[in-house]
Amino acid sequence: MTYYCCFDQKGNIIARCQTKEDINVLKKMGRPIMEIKEMKKEESVVCSLTGSPSDYNEDY
């Protein structure tokens, strides 16, 4: 499973998403996504162990 980290213009992580569709939803909601990086497999394991990527998106 692939997860993505979304960053703002200052380089701060603002969301972790599972699909590109999730990223598009956040953009439509007005989140200032400036950069998107695919997470490495070892990083994405943390998402699958801690729950849904949307758990990191408080307003999603």
C-alpha distances in whole Angstrom, upper triangle without the diagonal:
4,7,10,14,17,20,24,27,27,24,23,20,20,17,13,11,8,9,12,14,14,15,18,19,20,22,24,24,26,24,25,22,23,20,16,14,11,10,10,8,11,11,8,9,12,10,9,12,14,13,12,12,15,17,17,18,22,23,20
4,7,10,13,17,20,23,24,21,20,17,17,14,11,9,6,7,10,13,12,13,16,17,17,19,21,22,23,21,22,18,19,16,12,11,7,7,8,8,11,10,7,10,12,10,10,14,15,14,12,11,14,16,16,17,20,22,19
4,7,10,13,17,20,21,18,17,13,14,10,7,6,4,7,9,12,10,11,14,15,15,16,19,19,20,18,18,15,17,14,10,9,6,6,8,9,11,9,6,9,10,8,9,13,13,12,10,8,11,13,12,13,17,18,16
4,6,10,13,16,17,14,14,10,11,8,6,5,6,7,8,11,10,8,12,14,12,14,17,17,18,15,15,12,13,10,6,6,4,5,9,11,13,10,8,12,12,10,13,16,15,15,12,9,11,14,12,12,16,17,15
4,7,10,13,14,11,10,7,8,6,5,6,9,10,11,13,11,9,13,14,12,13,17,17,16,13,13,10,11,8,6,5,6,6,10,13,13,10,10,13,13,11,14,16,15,15,13,10,12,13,10,11,15,16,15
4,7,10,11,9,8,6,6,5,6,8,11,11,11,13,11,8,11,12,10,10,14,14,13,10,9,6,7,6,5,7,9,10,14,16,17,14,13,17,16,14,17,19,18,18,15,11,12,14,11,11,14,14,14
4,7,8,5,5,4,5,7,9,11,15,15,14,16,14,11,14,15,12,12,15,15,13,10,8,6,6,5,6,8,11,12,16,19,19,16,16,19,18,17,20,22,20,20,18,15,15,16,13,12,15,16,16
4,5,5,6,7,6,9,12,14,18,18,16,18,16,13,15,16,12,11,15,14,12,8,6,5,5,7,9,12,15,16,19,22,23,19,20,23,21,20,23,25,23,23,21,17,17,18,15,14,16,16,16
4,6,7,10,10,13,16,18,21,21,19,21,19,16,17,18,15,14,17,17,14,11,7,7,5,8,11,14,17,18,22,25,25,22,23,26,25,23,27,28,27,27,25,21,21,22,18,17,19,19,20
4,6,9,10,14,16,19,22,23,21,23,21,18,20,21,18,17,20,19,16,13,10,10,9,10,13,15,18,19,21,25,25,21,23,26,24,23,27,28,26,27,25,21,22,22,18,18,19,20,21
4,6,9,12,14,16,19,20,19,21,19,16,19,20,17,16,20,19,17,14,11,10,8,8,10,11,15,15,18,21,21,18,19,22,21,20,24,25,23,24,23,19,20,20,17,17,19,20,20
4,6,9,12,15,18,20,19,21,18,16,18,19,15,16,19,18,16,12,11,10,10,10,11,12,15,15,18,21,20,17,18,21,19,18,22,23,20,21,20,17,17,17,13,14,15,17,18
4,6,8,11,15,16,16,18,15,13,16,17,13,14,18,16,15,11,11,9,10,9,9,10,13,12,15,18,17,14,14,17,15,14,18,19,17,18,16,13,13,14,10,11,13,15,15
4,7,10,14,15,15,16,13,11,14,14,10,11,15,13,12,8,8,8,10,10,10,12,14,14,17,20,20,16,16,19,16,15,18,19,17,17,15,12,11,12,8,8,10,11,12
4,6,10,12,12,13,10,9,12,12,9,11,14,13,13,9,10,9,11,11,10,11,12,12,15,17,18,14,13,16,14,12,15,17,14,14,12,8,8,9,6,6,9,10,10
4,7,9,11,12,9,9,12,12,10,13,16,15,15,12,13,11,13,12,9,10,10,9,12,14,14,11,9,12,11,8,11,14,12,11,9,5,7,9,6,7,11,12,11
4,6,7,9,6,6,10,10,9,12,14,14,15,13,14,12,14,13,10,10,9,10,13,14,15,13,10,13,13,9,11,14,13,12,9,5,7,10,9,9,12,13,10
4,7,8,7,8,11,12,12,14,16,17,18,16,18,15,17,15,12,12,10,10,13,13,15,12,9,12,12,9,10,13,13,11,8,6,8,11,11,12,15,16,13
4,5,5,7,9,10,11,13,15,16,17,16,17,14,16,15,11,12,10,12,14,15,17,15,12,15,16,13,14,17,17,15,12,10,11,14,14,13,17,17,14
4,5,5,6,9,10,11,12,14,15,14,15,12,14,13,10,11,10,13,16,17,20,18,15,18,19,16,17,21,20,18,15,12,13,16,16,15,18,17,14
4,5,5,6,9,10,11,12,14,14,16,13,16,15,13,15,14,16,19,20,22,20,17,20,21,17,18,22,21,18,15,13,12,16,16,14,17,16,13
4,5,5,6,9,10,11,13,12,14,12,15,14,12,14,13,15,18,19,21,18,16,18,18,15,16,19,18,15,12,10,9,12,12,10,13,12,9
4,5,5,6,9,10,11,9,11,8,11,11,9,11,12,14,17,19,21,18,16,19,19,16,18,21,19,17,14,11,11,14,13,11,14,13,10
4,5,5,6,9,10,10,11,10,12,13,11,14,15,17,21,22,24,22,20,23,23,19,21,24,23,21,17,14,13,17,16,13,16,14,12
4,5,5,6,9,9,12,11,14,15,14,17,17,19,23,24,26,23,20,23,23,19,21,23,22,19,16,13,11,15,14,11,13,11,8
4,5,5,7,6,9,8,12,13,12,15,16,18,21,23,24,21,19,22,21,18,20,23,21,19,15,12,10,13,12,9,11,9,7
4,5,5,5,7,7,10,12,12,15,17,19,23,25,26,23,22,25,24,21,23,26,24,22,19,16,14,17,15,12,14,12,11
4,5,7,10,10,13,15,15,19,20,22,26,28,29,26,24,27,27,23,25,28,26,24,20,18,15,18,17,14,15,12,11
4,6,9,11,14,16,16,20,21,22,26,28,29,26,24,27,26,22,24,27,24,22,19,17,14,16,15,12,12,9,9
4,6,9,12,14,15,19,21,23,26,28,29,26,25,28,26,23,26,28,26,24,21,18,16,18,16,13,14,11,11
4,6,9,12,12,16,18,19,23,25,26,23,22,25,23,20,23,25,23,22,19,16,14,16,13,10,12,10,10
4,6,9,11,15,18,19,23,25,26,23,22,26,24,22,25,27,25,24,21,18,16,18,15,13,15,13,14
4,6,7,11,14,16,19,22,23,20,19,23,22,19,22,25,23,22,19,16,15,17,15,13,15,14,14
4,7,10,14,16,19,22,24,20,20,24,23,21,24,27,25,25,22,19,19,21,17,16,19,18,18
4,7,10,13,16,19,20,17,18,21,21,19,22,25,23,23,21,17,18,20,17,16,19,19,18
4,7,9,13,16,17,15,14,18,18,16,19,22,21,20,18,14,16,18,15,15,18,18,17
4,6,9,12,14,12,12,16,16,15,17,20,20,20,18,14,16,18,16,16,20,21,19
4,7,9,12,10,9,13,14,13,15,18,18,18,16,13,16,18,16,17,20,22,20
4,6,8,6,6,10,10,10,12,15,15,16,15,12,15,16,14,16,20,21,20
4,5,5,6,9,11,11,13,15,16,17,17,14,18,19,17,19,23,25,23
4,5,5,6,9,10,11,13,15,16,16,14,18,19,18,20,24,26,24
4,6,5,7,10,11,11,13,15,16,15,19,19,18,21,24,26,24
4,5,6,7,10,11,12,13,14,12,16,16,14,17,20,23,21
4,5,5,7,9,10,11,11,9,13,14,13,16,19,21,19
4,5,5,6,9,10,11,11,15,14,14,18,20,23,21
4,6,5,6,8,10,10,13,12,12,15,18,21,19
4,5,5,6,7,6,10,9,9,12,15,18,16
4,6,5,7,8,11,11,12,15,17,20,18
4,6,9,10,13,12,13,16,18,21,19
4,7,8,11,9,10,13,15,18,17
4,7,8,7,9,12,13,16,14
4,5,5,8,10,12,14,11
4,5,6,7,10,12,10
4,5,5,8,9,6
4,6,7,9,8
4,6,9,9
4,6,5
4,6
4
